[in-house]
Amino acid sequence: MTEQTTPQPRANVGKIPAYVPGKPPVPRAGLTTYKLSSNENPYPPLSGVVEAAMGVVGQMNRYPDMGCTDLYAALAEHFDVPVEDLSAATGSVALIYQILQAFCDPGDEVVYAWRSFEAYPIAVTAAAATSVQVPVTATGEHDLDAMAEAITDRTKVVIVCTPNNPTGPAVTQTALLGFLAKVPSHVLVILDEAYVEFVRMDDAVDGLAVYREHANVVVTRTFSKAYGLANFRVGYAVARAPLAGALRAVSLPFGVSGVAQAAAIASLQAEEHLLARVESLVAERKRVVDGVRAAGWDIPDAQGNFIWFALGDRTADFAAAADEVGIVVRPFAGEGARVSIGEPEANDRLIDLAGSFRR
Ligand SMILES: *Cc1c(COP(=O)(O)O)cnc(C)c1O
């Protein structure tokens, strides 16, 4: 018999790094355990959101509105942008995939900071593009000068993650505008603002103002973090119509489910409730950052709903010690651990752990 050949994926597929999801908590007798490993919102859904989603559950035999008409209308009104400048998808991760799919040919370069969001190298490799990773500074910040210098004739896309997951700092508007002035106009810049609602700093980035001034910028945002809809998978991009249109063109038909669309619209309407919640998470973040620093740790500025411990080869020990006290953190082997701001009790345990862990 002749030897059988099997279908082979493209060569890049075998090189796609695995996504390491945050572990669920390990149950411990007599101890409530908390998941601080995925930057989730610890609060239950915003008011009116469950009801809005439930209102659509009975129509699960029907496809959702493929055009996301009501969601686009709600986003357009909320942010005062034209509907043509919006693109919704199953989480902002999907939008990043779509941008790379729509704009990169095999071998094109994508410049981004590293360490940053772990989905970037996965998405870039899946698109058969080439990652150009520019190390973050010692304080976990984007090195925008080095990123500008890393742009070559092959560069198609640059990603700016602000605040940066997992290290925490955000770029300033002044620094961003200075950077954009150096980026050629044919290079697309993704401004990944997954944590924008949590930013509290001087000279904060105004992503929508940046999109209005720059025809090569795509702002991506999500309902997963501040809005607490991680399970429903809905994010959106804001960009000039030709870019947003390209993203819509490559989107998965009927990707955003009806329950997700309804929940996202209701979430936008619950803005007051949302802001109160975000405010309390920001207050908890300050309490945790202050507590951890008071325990002697030198941690970077935290502008998202998480903090970063640069632990190097003590990372696994720290993650194990956290498990022992019933909090699950997200270790990055040999580099550090990212810990989400969670319930006050979980945050208390983290502060205690920071005090007792022998570095
Ligand atoms: C969580 C996150 C996202 C968005 O995730 P989705 O759930 O897919 O919307 C995007 N970028 C960064 C940096 C994130 O941390």
The ligand as a Tripos MOL2 file, in Angstrom:
@<TRIPOS>MOLECULE
LIG
   15    15     1     0     0
SMALL
NO_CHARGES

@<TRIPOS>ATOM
      1 C1         -8.9140   41.1520   28.2630 C.3       1 LIG1
      2 C2         -8.1780   41.8680   27.1800 C.ar      1 LIG1
      3 C3         -8.7370   42.0700   25.9270 C.ar      1 LIG1
      4 C4        -10.1300   41.7200   25.5520 C.3       1 LIG1
      5 O1        -10.6120   40.5390   25.7280 O.3       1 LIG1
      6 P1        -12.0280   40.1520   25.1220 P.3       1 LIG1
      7 O2        -12.6650   39.4150   26.2280 O.co2     1 LIG1
      8 O3        -11.7110   39.3290   23.9350 O.co2     1 LIG1
      9 O4        -12.7510   41.3950   24.7420 O.co2     1 LIG1
     10 C5         -8.0420   42.7680   24.9650 C.ar      1 LIG1
     11 N1         -6.8410   43.2450   25.2290 N.ar      1 LIG1
     12 C6         -6.2670   43.1020   26.4170 C.ar      1 LIG1
     13 C7         -4.9390   43.7000   26.6620 C.3       1 LIG1
     14 C8         -6.9030   42.3890   27.4270 C.ar      1 LIG1
     15 O5         -6.3100   42.2280   28.6000 O.3       1 LIG1
@<TRIPOS>BOND
     1     1     2 1
     2     2     3 ar
     3     2    14 ar
     4     3     4 1
     5     3    10 ar
     6     4     5 1
     7     5     6 1
     8     6     7 2
     9     6     8 1
    10     6     9 1
    11    10    11 ar
    12    11    12 ar
    13    12    13 1
    14    12    14 ar
    15    14    15 1
@<TRIPOS>SUBSTRUCTURE
     1 LIG1         1 GROUP 0 **** ****
